[in-house]
């Protein structure tokens, strides 16, 4: 599962990102952390970034994208990752797409600007301990004093109203266009398009968390002619249907997810053909019976006879061509 969380500063992205990272056992990838790690390890990209930063310049999108690509190729990202604070601009989002870095979900956390200002400007800090209060949601027992020491509480510069509104203005100018970008892409139903969802960040932390889990864990609505197949129902499905397209896949297989979207799109075009998906982790017997060595793998069965078997994700055009050949074949 590959996730991007979008939303203005103070919406609670960091809190929810940390929870999702722990809940799904996937890394929370921050561009800042990546830069620091690359510089410390003195990798070629890290040295290039260090040279740029020492000159007081911003690290280019090309280097950031290369760092992201390098980071997500590591073993701990096999089952997914969550991008924290990236992309921030349309150029970065487009660069991700051009590099074929697929994303499963883009979720926007929405919150009213005035509520956000109230939420952020109400924060008070006890400098010595780091204890955090809020004038409305978690006020100290005595106004502007730490509960334990009685020492004065302070407001960080980042939490002052002028600073908060300046940050929101930057967000609206630079990052807000990403919402429209990902929304339009999702609506295009392209094979590699992510799902785009919006949730309210105005509720409690727990309610926002539950809204995220509802999106990420809910069963995906499949076309009626896409079915899950295993050893128990395999014979029945094959014997009762003239043409069956079988897709061998697994949840941890990133290319499989993209191909699943192609399967669903083609299934809508051919409602009289059965498209069966086999999760090899739950149906190892079928994978072994048909000698599936790699995934995704596709098998086409016409009148209970295997007429095609191949590995690797097909394009939509390739799959449609094979399907048309199977339909026209005289057996």
LOGUMAR-471018 format. One record per atom (N, C-alpha, C): x negated, y negated, z. Coordinates in steps of 0.1 Angstrom, whole numbers, plus 5000, padded with zeros to 4 digits. Example, Ala and Ser with C-alpha at 12.3 -4.5 7.8 and 13.67 -1.06 7.14 Angstrom:
# residues 2
486850575078 487750455078 486850335078 487250225071 486350115071 487150005079 
***
This chain:
# residues 331
499250125000 500050005000 499149885000 499349794990 498549674989 499449554990 499149465000 500149365004 499449225004 500249125000 499848985001 500948915009 500548845020 501448765028 501248625024 502348555021 502348415018 503148335027 502748205030 503548125039 502748015044 503347905049 502547785053 501747815066 500847735069 500047745082 501047735094 500847825103 501647825115 502947915114 503147975102 504348065100 504148195107 502948235112 502748355119 502148465110 501548425099 500948535090 499948615097 499048545105 497948615111 498448715121 499448675129 500048775139 500648895132 501348875122 502048985115 501049065107 500048995101 498949075094 498249165103 497949125115 497149205124 498049325128 499349305130 500249415134 500349515122 500549465110 500649555098 499349635096 498249575098 496949645096 496849755106 497249735118 497149845128 498249945126 499449905122 500549995121 500350095109 499850045098 499650125086 498250175085 497350145095 495950185094 495250145081 495350025078 494749965066 494049835070 492949805063 492149685067 492849555063 492649455072 493149325069 491949245064 492049215051 490849155044 490949005043 489948945050 489848795050 488748755041 488948655033 487848605025 486748545033 487048485044 486048435053 485148545059 485848655064 485048765069 484148835058 484748845046 483948895035 482748815032 482848685032 481748595029 480648615039 481048615052 480048625063 479348755063 480148865060 479548995059 478549005048 478948955036 478048965024 476748885026 476948765033 475748675035 474848745045 475348805056 474648875066 473848995060 474549075051 473949195045 473049155034 472949025030 472148985019 472349055006 473649085003 473949144990 473749034979 473649074967 473548974956 474648874956 475848914959 476948824959 476848734972 476348794983 476248714995 475148614994 474048644987 472948544985 473448434976 474148464966 474748364957 475648274964 476548324973 477448244981 476648164991 475648214997 474848145007 474248025000 473648044989 472947934982 473947814979 475147854975 476247754971 476647674984 476847754995 477347695007 476247605014 475047645012 473947555018 473847425010 474347414998 474447294991 475647214994 476447265003 477647195007 478847204997 478747304988 479747324978 480647444981 481847444975 482847554977 482347674968 482547794974 482247914967 483247934955 482747964944 483647974932 484648084933 485748074925 486648184925 486048314919 485148294910 484448414904 483748504915 483048434924 482348504934 483348564944 484348484948 485348534957 486048664951 486448654939 487148774932 486148894932 484948864929 483948974929 483849034943 483848954953 483749004967 484949084970 486149044966 487349114969 487349254962 486949254949 486849374942 485849474948 484749414953 483649504959 484249554973 484949474980 485449514993 486549624992 487449604982 488549704981 488149834975 486849844970 486349964965 485850054976 485750004988 485250084999 486250185004 485750295010 486650405014 487850365023 487650265032 488750235041 489950175034 489750135021 490850065014 491550165005 491250295005 491850394996 493350394998 493850385010 495250395012 495950265013 495150155010 495750025009 495049915017 495449795016 494849685023 495849565023 495549465032 496349345033 495449225031 495749145021 494949025018 495348915027 494448855035 494748755044 494048625039 494948525036 494448395031 493948395017 494348495009 493948494995 495048574987 495348534975 494948414969 495548284974 494948174972 495448044976 495947954965 495447984953 495747904941 496247994930 496847934920 497348004908 496148064900 495047984900 493848044893 493348164900 493348174913 492948294920 493848414918 495148384918 496148484915 496048544901 495848454891 495648494878 494348584876 493348544883 492048614883 492248754889 493048764899 493348904905 493948984894 494948924887 495649004877 494749044866 493848954861 492948984850 491949094854 491649094866 490649204871 491449334874 492749334871 493549454873 493549504887 493449414896 493649444911 495149454914 495649574914 497149584916 497549554930 498749494931 499349464944 500749524944 501149584955 502449654956 503549554961 503149474972 504149384977 503549244979 504349144975 504049004979 505248954987 504948914999 506048875009 505848735013 506848645011 506748505015 507448495029 506748435038 507348405052 507848265051 509148245052 509748105050 510048045064 509847915065 510147845077 510247695074 511247635080 511547485078 510347405083 509947305075 508747225079 508947155093 510047105096 510247035109 510147135120 510647255118 510547355129 509047395130 508347405119 506947435119 506147335127 506447205124 505747095131 506047105146 507247125150 507647145164 506947255170 506847365163 506147495168 504647465170 504047405161 502547385162 502147265171 502947165170 502547045178 502947065193 503647165196 504047185210 502947265218 501947315210 500947405217 499947315226 499647375237 498747315247 497747425251 496447385252 495447475255 494747445268 494347545276 493447525287 492047555283 491247455280 489947485274 489047585281 489047595294 488047685301 488447825299 489747855299 490247995299 490748035285 491147945277 491847975264 493348005265 493847985278 495248015279 496147915271 497147965265 497947885256 499347865261 499847745261 501247715265 501947645253 503247625255 504047555245 505047465253 505147345249 505947255256 507447295257 507847365247 509247415246 509447565249 508647645242 508847795243 508147855255 507047795260 506347845271 505647735279 506447655285 505947535292 505147575305 504147495309 503447515322 504447475333 504147525345 505047495356 505047345360 503847285358 503747135360 503347085346 503946985342 503746925329 502246895326 501746945315 500346925311 499246975320 499647065329 498647125338 498647275337 497447335338 497247485338 497947545350 498647655349 499347715360 498447765371 497247815367 496347875377 495447775383 494947685376 493847595381 494347455383 495447415377 495947275378 495147185370 494247235362 493447145354 494247105342 493846985336 494646935325 494547025312 495747025305 495847095293 495546995281 495047045270 494846955259 495547005246 495646915237 496246955224 495046945214 494847055207 493847065196 494146965185 493146915179 493346825168 494146885157 493947015154 494647085144 496147095147 496547075160 497947085163 498646945164 497846845161 498446705161 499346685149 500446615150 501446605140 500846565126 500046465126 499546415114 498746515107 497846595115 497046695109 497946815103 498946845111 499846955107 500546915094 501046795093 501746755081 500846745069 499546705071 498546705060 498346845055 498246945064 498047085060 499247135053 500447095057 501547145049 501647085035 501146955034 501146895021 500146965012 499047005017 498047085009 498647215005 499347275014 499947405011 501047395000 501847285001 502847264990 502247244977 501147174977 500447134964 499647254958 498947324966 498047434961 498647574961 499247604972 499647744974 501147774971 502047674973 503447694970 503647744956 502947694946 503147744932 503047894931 502247964940 502148104940 503448174941 504348114949 505648174951 506448194938 506448084930 507148094917 506348194908 505048194908 504248284900 504648434903 504548474915 504848614919 506348644917 507148554920 508648574918 508948604903 508448524894 508648544880 508048674875 506848704880 506148824876 506948954880 507448944893 508249064898 509549074890 510148964886 511348974878 511149024864 509849014859 509549064845 509649214844 509549284855 509549434856 508449494848 507349424846 506149484840 505649594848 505049694842 504649814850 503749784862 502849684861 501949654873 502449544881 503749494879 504249384887 504549424901 504149344911 504449374925 505949344928 506349404939 507649364945 507549234952 508449144950 508449014957 509649004966 509348964979 510448954989 510148834997 511248775003 511248665011 511948695024 511248655036 511848675049 511848545057 512648535067 512648415075 511548435086 510748335088 509748335098 510148255110 511448215110 511948135121 512448215133 512548345131 513048435142 511848465152 512148555161 511048595171 510048675164 508848695170 507848775164 508248915161 509048965171 509549105169 510549115158 511449015156 512449015145 511749005132 510748925131 509948905118 509249035115 508649095125 508049225124 508949335118 510149335124 511149435119 511649415105 511749285101 512049245087 510949295078 509749285082 508649325073 508649485072 508949555083 508949695082 510149745074 511249675074 512449705066 512049705051 511249615048 510849605034 509849715030 508849725039 507649815035 508049965037 508949995046 509250135049 510650185043 511450095038 512750135033 512550225021 513450325019 513450415008 513650324995 512950364985 512950294972 514150344964 515050254959 516150304951 515650344937 515850464934 515450524921 516550534911 516350524898 517350554888 517950694891 519150724887 519850844891 519150964884 518450944873 517851064867 516351084871 515951014881 514651034887 514851114900 514251234901 514451314912 513151364918 513151394931 512051454937 512151604936 511051674932 511051814930 510051884938 510352004943 509352084951 509652234948 508952314955 509152464953 510552514954 511352444963 512652494966 513652464955 513552354948 514552314938 513952314924 512652354922 512052354909 512752434899 513052564901 513652654892 515052604888 515852554897 517152504895 517152384885 516252284888 516152164879 515752204865 514752294864 514252324851 515252404843 515952494849 516952584842 518252504838 518552394845 519852324843 519652204834 518452174830 518152054822 517352084809 517752034798 517052064785 515652004785 515451884790 514151824789 513851754803 512651794808 512251744821 510851694820 510651564824 509251504825 508851514840 507751584842 507251594856 505951514858 506051434869 504951344873 504351394886 503151444886 502451494898 501651374903 501951334916 501351214922 501051234937 500551134944 500451134958 500450984963 500950964975 501050834981 499750754981 498650834984 497350764985 496750724972 497350774961 496750754947 497250614942 496250524941 496650384936 497150394921 496450454912 496950464898 498350524897 498650624906 499950684906 501050584908 500850484917 501950394920 502250314908 501250274900 501550194888 502250284878 501850414877 502450504867 503950534872 504150534885 505550564889 506450454884 505950324884 506850214878 507150234864 506150294856 506350324842 507450434841 507350534849 508250644849 509650584851 509850504861 511150444864 511750364853 510850284846 511250194835 511750284823 510950384820 511350474809 512650554812 512750594825 513950664829 515250584827 515150454828 516350374826 516650374811 515650384802 515850384788 516450514783 516150624791 516550764786 517350824798 518550784800 519350834811 519750984810 519651044799 519951184797 518751274799 517551214802 516351294804 516151294819 515651404825 515351414839 513851384841 513551294850 512151264854 511951314868 511151404870 510851474883 509551434888 509451394901 508251354907 507851464917 506551504917 506051604926 504951544934 505151524947 504151484957 503251594960 502051594955 501151714957 500751744971 500851644980 500551674994 501651755001 502851744995 504051815001 504351944993 503851944980 504152064972 502952114965 502052154974 500752204969 500852334961 501952414964 502152534957 502452504942 503152404939 503452374925 502152314918 501452234925 500152184920 499252294916 499152394925 498252514923 498852594911 500152614911 500752704901 500452644887 500452514885 500252454872 498852404870 497952444880 496552404879 496252254877 496952174885 496752034885 495452004892 494551944885 493251914891 493051764894 493751684888 493651534891 495051474889 495151354895 496451284894 496251144891 497251074884 498451134880 498351234869 499251334869 499251434858 500751444853 500851464840 502251464834 502451604827 503651654830 503951784823 505351764817 505551804804 506851794798 507351934795 508551964800 509152094798 510452084790 510452154779 511652154770 512252294769 513452314773 514152444773 513252544780 512852504792 512052594802 510652634796 510252564786 508852584781 508052464782 506752484787 505852364788 505352334774 505652214770 505152174757 504052064757 503852014769 502751914771 502251914785 500951904787 500351884800 499151804799 499051694807 497851614806 497651534819 496351494821 496051414833 495751274829 495951184839 495651034837 496950964834 496950834839 498250754838 498450714823 499550744818 499950704804 500450564804 500350494793 500950374791 502450394788 503250294789 504650314786 504950354772 504150304763 504250334749 503850484746 502850524753 502350664751 503450764756 504050734768 505050814774 506350824765 506750704760 507850704751 507650784739 506450774733 506050854721 506151004723 505551044735 505651184738 507051234740 507851154747 509251184749 510051204736 509851104727 510551114714 510151244706 508851274707 508351394700 508951524707 509151514720 509751634727 511151644723 511851534722 513351534718 513551584704 512651554695 512751594681 512251734678 511551784687 510851914685 511952024683 511752114674 512652224671 512052354678 512752404688 512352524695 513352634692 
***
